[in-house]
Amino acid sequence: MQLDAPPRAARRRRPIYLLALAAAVVALLAGYALSTSMTAANAATTLLSQGRPATASSTENTGTPASAAVDGN
């Protein structure tokens, strides 16, 4: 008993459907991973730079010294 082979057009379409299905599954998994891994950002309770010296390699003008970057204001 010999089975008839499917027509050529049907044989060519099958890999395209599988590729589209695989791409959809990957996209869904990537979206799920991104949506579940995102958490809200939290700031430190105290300023880590408070009271520390600041230096600058150059100054743009005299109104903004490097020490004003961490003065707490």
C-alpha positions in Angstrom: 0.0 0.0 0.0 1.5 3.3 -1.1 0.5 6.6 0.5 0.1 9.6 -1.7 2.4 12.5 -1.0 0.7 15.8 -0.2 0.8 18.4 -3.0 3.9 20.5 -3.3 2.2 23.7 -2.1 1.1 22.0 1.1 4.6 20.7 1.8 6.1 24.2 1.4 3.6 25.9 3.7 4.2 23.7 6.7 7.7 25.1 7.6 6.4 28.6 7.2 3.5 27.9 9.7 5.9 26.3 12.1 8.3 29.2 11.9 5.4 31.7 12.5 4.2 29.6 15.4 7.7 29.5 16.9 8.1 33.2 16.5 4.8 33.9 18.2 5.7 31.6 21.1 9.1 33.3 21.5 7.5 36.8 21.4 4.9 35.8 24.1 7.6 34.3 26.3 9.8 37.4 25.9 6.9 39.7 26.7 6.0 37.6 29.8 9.6 37.7 31.0 9.9 41.4 30.6 6.6 42.2 32.3 7.3 40.0 35.3 10.9 41.1 35.8 10.2 44.8 36.0 10.1 46.2 39.5 9.8 49.7 40.8 13.0 51.5 41.4 13.7 52.7 45.0 16.1 55.5 46.0 18.5 55.1 48.9 17.2 56.2 52.3 20.1 58.5 52.8 22.1 60.4 50.3 25.3 58.6 49.6 27.1 61.7 48.4 26.1 63.9 51.4 29.2 65.3 53.2 31.7 63.9 50.7 34.2 66.0 48.8 33.6 66.7 45.2 36.2 67.5 42.5 35.9 68.7 38.9 38.5 68.5 36.2 37.3 71.9 34.8 34.7 74.6 35.4 32.1 76.0 33.1 31.6 79.2 35.1 32.3 80.3 38.6 28.6 80.0 39.7 28.6 76.2 39.6 31.6 74.9 41.6 32.0 71.1 42.0 31.2 71.4 45.7 27.7 72.6 44.9 26.9 69.2 43.4 26.6 67.5 46.8 25.6 70.3 49.2 22.2 68.8 49.9 20.1 71.6 48.3 
